[in-house]
Amino acid sequence: MAQSVDVVVIGGGFAGITAARDLQKRGFKVLVLEARDRLGGRTWSEDRNGFHVELGGTWVHWTQPFVWAEKERYGLEVQETPGCVAERVSIKIDGQVQELQESQLGEFVEGFERFFAEAKGVWERPYDAHHCWDALCERDGLTVADRFNALELTPLQRTSIGGFLEILCMNQPQNASYVEMMRCWSLTGWNYELFNDTAARYKFTKGTGALVEAMARDGGFDVSLNSPVRSVQQSDQGVCVTTESGELVIAKRAVVTVPLNVLHNVAFEPPLSEVKLEASRLKHVGGGYKVFFEVEGDPGAVMTLSRSTDSPLIGSFTYKRGEQHSVLAGFSLEPGALDKSVEEWQVVLEEFIPGVRLLSTFGHDWGADDLSQGSWATYRPGTVARFNDELPRQEGHVFFASGDHAQGWRGFIEGAIASGSRTAVTVADSLSAQAAGASAESVKQPAQA
Ligand SMILES: Cc1cc2nc3c(=O)[nH]c(=O)nc-3n(C[C@H](O)[C@H](O)[C@H](O)COP(=O)(O)OP(=O)(O)OC[C@H]3O[C@@H](n4cnc5c(N)ncnc54)[C@H](O)[C@@H]3O)c2cc1C
């Protein structure tokens, strides 16, 4: 027997649960089909080694209006990440680890301002790619490395911007789009302090899981976990969705929120547009590893920065301080970073934080995860103009929402919520228009008869 609902939402990350909540609250019957055994997708709050950590998406900020509104709506608290506003910053420049001096801060910030000097001209309105479309298209083919190489930067600037951008791209500068990095700078008001704070200062005290739970409870939509979707078939009436185990769901509309890098694994009939398929098969390049380091005692509020060419650790900062043991969140582009032994990481970490004693490391391999095949979305050079409008474009009764193709904060929790919210309105409008059309038709029919 097929289950019948108004809207089936495929994928229960933030884009999916936002769309589901907003549609259910508008009076539609909604079912979320989620392949994992939990909601939240690429956010995942877990207790590991006695610490509450975020294995995926973590930091939020008031420069991100949708997620901040959710935080306020549900009365959730945030807490500071000690190492984001560090007492001590260790940077590896030309093979040498140095401590950033207060007198170097101007040079440090000036490097970011020079790198992003064109951002206002490309993303004067960072939620509207078309506002400066020509300027965007002109630079779309450029990599982060192209921009980097065109500037004369000091060694300190090369390492600080290089390391920071490698974290933001989660890939090497030659693989990532320069235009996309400028969007993030514009979204934080072309201001280093806001850029830094948005990246890693505030996290939910009770984890992103608390927001997932609040939204799901408030939404009241139905959820079917462990239900990977195999195919989506459209007809004039709506969609028929089949899960891997052969269950059928009939719905008037589908909202597809699976990550871009795995979208091509779902069979659509009729097939998805060529551009959507191409984008999914090509994949965004957000990869890398978020690695947690459990260390003995309290190392203080520290931050480390390096280029991936100089260290397996491109950046790290104190995540949680404790008297007995503390945790640092780190980022690495080195393949197999999560399999490195404690002894190997001890050598790496000690270079930046002398005397530190590493107890354990942990993390989740989002690149090897079949349901994400990547971390946060970073577009390849030369793809922004082509994919910007096409990825969120509705195809018949099938609608799309994802942090991976949101306007504004693409690649972030914020983008997922914004995209889910916007798609819910479009879906609701289309269902209301269909209902209005049907009732007009039923009034006309007896009159004609
Ligand atoms: C390590 C890491 C760190 C990050 N740090 C931050 C951060 O600090 N701040 C921030 O804002 N963002 C961060 N992000 C990005 C942020 O987590 C994502 O952009 C956001 O969570 C994406 O939400 P989404 O709903 O679009 O996709 P997802 O969360 O990926 O949700 C999609 C869902 O679809 C499911 N799915 C896939 N295939 C199928 C199928 N066939 N059938 C049914 N279900 C399916 C998946 O299991 C998943 O639950 C980070 C991401 C990672 C991985």
The ligand as an SDF file (V2000), in Angstrom:
LIG
                    3D

 53 58  0  0  0  0  0  0  0  0999 V2000
   32.4380   19.1610    8.9300 C   0  0  0  0  0  0  0  0  0  0  0  0
   31.4370   20.2340    8.5990 C   0  0  0  0  0  0  0  0  0  0  0  0
   31.5280   21.4460    9.2390 C   0  0  0  0  0  0  0  0  0  0  0  0
   30.6080   22.4680    8.9440 C   0  0  0  0  0  0  0  0  0  0  0  0
   30.6650   23.6450    9.6510 N   0  0  0  0  0  0  0  0  0  0  0  0
   29.6580   24.5530    9.4960 C   0  0  0  0  0  0  0  0  0  0  0  0
   29.5410   25.6520   10.3880 C   0  0  0  0  0  0  0  0  0  0  0  0
   30.3190   25.7870   11.3320 O   0  0  0  0  0  0  0  0  0  0  0  0
   28.5250   26.5380   10.1950 N   0  0  0  0  0  0  0  0  0  0  0  0
   27.6100   26.3690    9.1950 C   0  0  0  0  0  0  0  0  0  0  0  0
   26.6990   27.2010    9.0700 O   0  0  0  0  0  0  0  0  0  0  0  0
   27.6890   25.3230    8.3500 N   0  0  0  0  0  0  0  0  0  0  0  0
   28.6640   24.4010    8.4890 C   0  0  0  0  0  0  0  0  0  0  0  0
   28.7090   23.2880    7.7000 N   0  0  0  0  0  0  0  0  0  0  0  0
   27.7590   23.1940    6.5870 C   0  0  0  0  0  0  0  0  0  0  0  0
   26.3490   22.8230    7.0370 C   0  0  0  0  0  0  0  0  0  0  0  0
   26.3970   21.7690    7.9670 O   0  0  0  0  0  0  0  0  0  0  0  0
   25.5520   22.3990    5.7940 C   0  0  0  0  0  0  0  0  0  0  0  0
   25.6380   23.4000    4.8040 O   0  0  0  0  0  0  0  0  0  0  0  0
   24.0770   22.2080    6.0990 C   0  0  0  0  0  0  0  0  0  0  0  0
   23.8960   21.4500    7.2870 O   0  0  0  0  0  0  0  0  0  0  0  0
   23.4220   21.5160    4.9010 C   0  0  0  0  0  0  0  0  0  0  0  0
   22.0600   21.2540    5.1720 O   0  0  0  0  0  0  0  0  0  0  0  0
   21.1660   20.5710    4.0510 P   0  0  0  0  0  0  0  0  0  0  0  0
   19.8540   20.2980    4.6690 O   0  0  0  0  0  0  0  0  0  0  0  0
   21.2110   21.3630    2.8060 O   0  0  0  0  0  0  0  0  0  0  0  0
   21.9230   19.2030    3.7020 O   0  0  0  0  0  0  0  0  0  0  0  0
   22.1690   17.9430    4.6570 P   0  0  0  0  0  0  0  0  0  0  0  0
   22.3440   18.3800    6.0550 O   0  0  0  0  0  0  0  0  0  0  0  0
   23.2520   17.1500    4.0550 O   0  0  0  0  0  0  0  0  0  0  0  0
   20.7840   17.1550    4.5730 O   0  0  0  0  0  0  0  0  0  0  0  0
   20.4610   16.3470    3.4840 C   0  0  0  0  0  0  0  0  0  0  0  0
   19.8640   15.0560    4.0080 C   0  0  0  0  0  0  0  0  0  0  0  0
   19.5320   14.2110    2.9000 O   0  0  0  0  0  0  0  0  0  0  0  0
   19.7660   12.8720    3.3010 C   0  0  0  0  0  0  0  0  0  0  0  0
   19.8220   12.0250    2.1140 N   0  0  0  0  0  0  0  0  0  0  0  0
   20.8260   11.9010    1.2070 C   0  0  0  0  0  0  0  0  0  0  0  0
   20.4610   11.0420    0.2250 N   0  0  0  0  0  0  0  0  0  0  0  0
   19.2090   10.6320    0.5200 C   0  0  0  0  0  0  0  0  0  0  0  0
   18.2900    9.7520   -0.1140 C   0  0  0  0  0  0  0  0  0  0  0  0
   18.5660    9.1300   -1.2560 N   0  0  0  0  0  0  0  0  0  0  0  0
   17.0780    9.5400    0.4710 N   0  0  0  0  0  0  0  0  0  0  0  0
   16.7420   10.1560    1.6340 C   0  0  0  0  0  0  0  0  0  0  0  0
   17.5820   10.9990    2.2840 N   0  0  0  0  0  0  0  0  0  0  0  0
   18.7900   11.2440    1.7180 C   0  0  0  0  0  0  0  0  0  0  0  0
   21.0370   12.9590    4.1030 C   0  0  0  0  0  0  0  0  0  0  0  0
   21.2050   11.8430    4.9330 O   0  0  0  0  0  0  0  0  0  0  0  0
   20.8310   14.2530    4.8680 C   0  0  0  0  0  0  0  0  0  0  0  0
   20.2550   14.0320    6.1380 O   0  0  0  0  0  0  0  0  0  0  0  0
   29.6050   22.2570    7.9680 C   0  0  0  0  0  0  0  0  0  0  0  0
   29.5180   21.0140    7.3150 C   0  0  0  0  0  0  0  0  0  0  0  0
   30.4200   20.0100    7.6400 C   0  0  0  0  0  0  0  0  0  0  0  0
   30.2950   18.6870    6.9550 C   0  0  0  0  0  0  0  0  0  0  0  0
  1  2  1  0
  2  3  1  0
  2 52  2  0
  3  4  2  0
  4  5  1  0
  4 50  1  0
  5  6  2  0
  6  7  1  0
  6 13  1  0
  7  8  2  0
  7  9  1  0
  9 10  1  0
 10 11  2  0
 10 12  1  0
 12 13  2  0
 13 14  1  0
 14 15  1  0
 14 50  1  0
 15 16  1  0
 16 17  1  0
 16 18  1  0
 18 19  1  0
 18 20  1  0
 20 21  1  0
 20 22  1  0
 22 23  1  0
 23 24  1  0
 24 25  2  0
 24 26  1  0
 24 27  1  0
 27 28  1  0
 28 29  2  0
 28 30  1  0
 28 31  1  0
 31 32  1  0
 32 33  1  0
 33 34  1  0
 33 48  1  0
 34 35  1  0
 35 36  1  0
 35 46  1  0
 36 37  1  0
 36 45  1  0
 37 38  2  0
 38 39  1  0
 39 40  1  0
 39 45  2  0
 40 41  1  0
 40 42  2  0
 42 43  1  0
 43 44  2  0
 44 45  1  0
 46 47  1  0
 46 48  1  0
 48 49  1  0
 50 51  2  0
 51 52  1  0
 52 53  1  0
M  END
$$$$
